[in-house]
Amino acid sequence: MKQVHFVLQGKGGVGKSYIASLLKQHFSSRDIQARGIDTDPVNATFASYKAFGVERLEIMQGDNIDPRAFDNLIEWIMAADDDTIFVVDNGAATFVPLCAYLFENGVISFLQEQGCQVVLHTVLTGGQALNDTTTGLDNLFSHFPDVPVCVWINEFFGKPEKNGKSFEQSNLYKNNADQIQGLIRISEVRKETFGMDLDHMLRNKLTFDEAIESPEFNIMAKQRLKMIWRDLNSQINLLQY
């Protein structure tokens, strides 16, 4: 079955491209070459990974975003082989126009009618971005009530807790539990060790496999990266994509 994984969140700098890269690496670990698409007109972080061969979707017309440019994405999806998997990374700047495009044009229901499995992936994080990422998640639930949503809890900026309650204890979770396909936790790590290794890998746009093979990382750094990847990949495996 054809699969389309949209990574969506209106707040920038919370880990969307990291999540897109994790999905791409997960499929590669199963010898599945998922097709990566980067729609971010500003950063294009996903497309910066040389190992992925990600395609850029040019959606700018002058200084403005052209919603009709997203038509090309749907053309690519429909023209692909039946077992193709797409991972679409969407930038913060294109969150609103892409969601509006998907909603106004009935894109997701159309793809589902064509036999595509569609999954929305979004980020929820703590700290100063908690309210913004919560709002983005709530908007996805509201506008796409019939679409599975995978929530990635990124603890890098802190645990997403409000009034002493975790996300799983919140009304947002309870009211939308049937729509939540899974929770993947990007756990908080010790910044002096695991955090520095991960930051080095991400800044250089390396996959876990590339970093583990690279002479730039010492033995224990490679061990820590293996531990991070093993944990994340095992969580993604539970979703059975």
C-alpha positions in Angstrom: 0.0 0.0 0.0 1.2 3.5 -0.8 2.0 5.6 2.3 2.2 9.3 2.8 3.7 10.6 6.0 3.3 14.4 6.6 5.4 16.0 9.3 3.5 19.1 10.3 3.9 21.7 13.1 3.5 25.5 13.0 6.3 26.2 15.5 9.8 26.3 14.1 12.9 24.7 15.6 11.1 21.9 17.5 12.5 18.9 15.6 10.3 18.4 12.5 13.2 17.7 10.1 14.8 15.5 12.7 11.6 13.4 12.8 11.4 13.3 9.0 15.0 12.0 9.1 14.2 9.4 11.7 11.3 8.1 9.5 13.6 8.0 6.5 16.2 6.1 8.4 13.7 3.7 9.9 12.5 2.7 6.4 16.1 2.4 5.2 16.8 0.0 8.1 14.1 -2.2 6.6 15.6 -1.9 3.0 12.7 0.4 2.0 13.8 3.5 0.1 11.2 6.0 1.1 10.9 9.1 -1.1 11.7 12.3 0.9 10.1 15.6 0.0 11.1 18.9 1.6 8.6 21.8 1.3 10.4 24.2 3.6 11.2 27.4 1.6 13.4 28.8 4.4 15.7 26.1 5.9 15.3 22.9 3.8 17.1 21.0 6.6 15.6 17.6 5.4 17.0 18.2 1.9 20.4 18.9 3.4 21.0 15.2 4.2 23.2 13.9 1.3 22.3 10.3 2.2 18.6 10.8 1.7 18.3 12.2 -1.8 15.4 14.4 -0.7 13.6 16.3 -3.4 12.8 20.0 -2.9 9.2 21.2 -3.7 9.5 24.8 -4.8 6.4 26.5 -3.5 7.4 30.2 -3.5 6.1 32.7 -6.0 8.1 35.8 -5.5 7.9 36.5 -1.8 4.7 34.6 -1.3 3.8 30.9 -0.9 1.8 29.6 -3.9 -0.7 27.1 -2.6 -1.3 25.7 -6.1 2.4 24.6 -6.1 1.2 21.8 -3.7 -0.6 20.3 -6.7 2.8 19.0 -7.8 3.1 17.0 -4.6 -0.2 15.3 -5.2 0.8 14.6 -8.8 4.0 12.9 -7.6 2.1 10.8 -5.1 -0.5 9.7 -7.6 2.1 8.9 -10.3 4.3 6.7 -7.9 4.2 3.0 -7.7 1.6 1.4 -5.4 4.1 0.5 -2.7 5.9 3.8 -2.6 6.4 5.5 0.8 6.6 9.3 1.0 8.0 11.3 3.9 7.0 15.0 3.5 8.8 17.5 5.8 6.9 20.8 6.1 8.4 24.0 7.4 6.9 26.3 10.0 6.3 28.9 7.3 4.3 26.6 5.2 2.2 25.0 8.0 -0.8 27.2 7.6 -0.9 27.2 3.8 -0.3 23.5 3.5 -3.0 22.6 6.1 -5.4 25.0 4.3 -4.6 23.4 1.0 -5.1 19.9 2.4 -8.4 20.9 4.1 -9.9 23.1 1.4 -9.1 20.6 -1.4 -10.1 17.5 0.4 -6.6 16.1 -0.3 -6.4 13.5 2.5 -9.8 12.0 1.8 -8.9 11.9 -1.9 -5.6 10.1 -1.2 -7.4 7.6 1.1 -10.0 6.9 -1.6 -7.1 6.1 -3.9 -5.8 3.5 -1.5 -3.1 5.6 0.2 -2.4 5.3 3.9 -2.0 8.8 5.2 -0.4 9.6 8.6 0.2 13.0 10.2 3.2 13.4 12.4 3.6 16.3 14.7 5.8 17.5 17.5 4.8 18.3 21.1 7.5 19.9 23.3 7.9 21.5 26.6 9.3 24.8 27.7 8.5 28.0 25.9 7.2 26.1 22.8 4.6 24.1 24.8 1.6 26.4 24.1 2.5 26.8 20.4 3.0 23.1 19.7 -0.1 22.3 21.7 -2.1 24.7 19.5 -0.6 23.2 16.4 -1.6 19.7 17.5 -5.1 20.8 18.4 -5.5 22.4 15.0 -4.6 19.1 13.3 -7.2 17.2 15.4 -9.8 19.8 14.6 -9.2 20.0 10.8 -8.4 16.4 10.1 -10.6 14.3 12.5 -10.5 11.1 10.4 -6.7 11.0 9.9 -4.3 9.0 12.2 -1.9 11.3 14.1 1.4 10.2 15.5 2.6 12.6 18.3 6.3 12.9 18.8 7.0 14.1 22.4 10.3 16.0 22.2 11.7 16.4 25.7 14.8 18.4 24.6 13.2 21.7 25.8 11.5 20.0 28.8 8.7 17.7 29.3 5.4 18.9 27.9 3.5 19.2 31.2 0.9 21.7 32.1 -0.4 22.3 35.6 1.5 19.2 36.7 -0.2 17.0 34.1 1.5 15.1 31.3 0.1 15.0 27.8 -1.4 11.6 28.4 -3.3 13.1 31.4 -4.6 16.1 29.4 -8.0 16.7 28.0 -6.4 17.1 24.5 -5.1 13.6 24.7 -8.3 12.1 26.2 -10.6 13.8 23.7 -8.6 12.6 20.7 -7.2 9.3 21.9 -8.9 7.3 19.2 -7.2 9.4 16.5 -3.7 9.1 18.1 -2.0 6.3 16.3 1.0 6.4 18.6 3.3 8.4 20.9 7.0 8.4 20.2 9.1 9.9 23.0 12.4 11.7 22.1 13.7 11.4 25.6 15.6 14.1 27.4 19.3 13.1 27.5 22.4 14.2 29.4 23.5 17.3 27.4 27.2 16.9 28.2 27.4 13.4 26.6 24.4 12.1 24.6 23.3 15.7 23.8 26.6 16.8 22.4 27.0 13.7 20.3 23.5 14.1 18.9 24.1 17.8 18.2 27.3 17.0 16.4 25.5 14.5 14.2 22.6 16.8 13.4 24.7 19.8 12.7 26.7 17.8 10.1 23.5 16.3 8.6 24.6 12.8 9.2 22.5 9.7 9.6 23.0 7.5 12.7 24.8 4.9 10.5 27.1 7.5 9.0 28.0 9.0 12.4 28.6 5.5 13.9 31.0 4.8 11.0 32.7 8.2 11.1 36.1 8.7 12.6 34.9 12.0 13.9 33.1 10.2 16.7 35.0 8.3 19.4 34.0 4.8 20.7 31.7 6.0 23.5 30.1 8.6 21.3 29.2 5.9 18.8 27.9 3.7 21.6 25.6 6.5 22.9 24.3 7.2 19.4 23.6 3.5 19.0 21.5 3.6 22.2 19.5 6.6 21.0 18.8 5.1 17.6 17.9 1.7 19.0 15.4 3.3 21.3 13.8 5.5 18.7 13.7 2.9 16.0 12.1 0.4 18.3 9.3 2.9 19.1 8.7 3.5 15.4 8.6 -0.3 14.8 5.6 -0.5 17.2 3.6 1.6 14.7 4.0 -1.2 12.1 4.4 1.1 9.0 
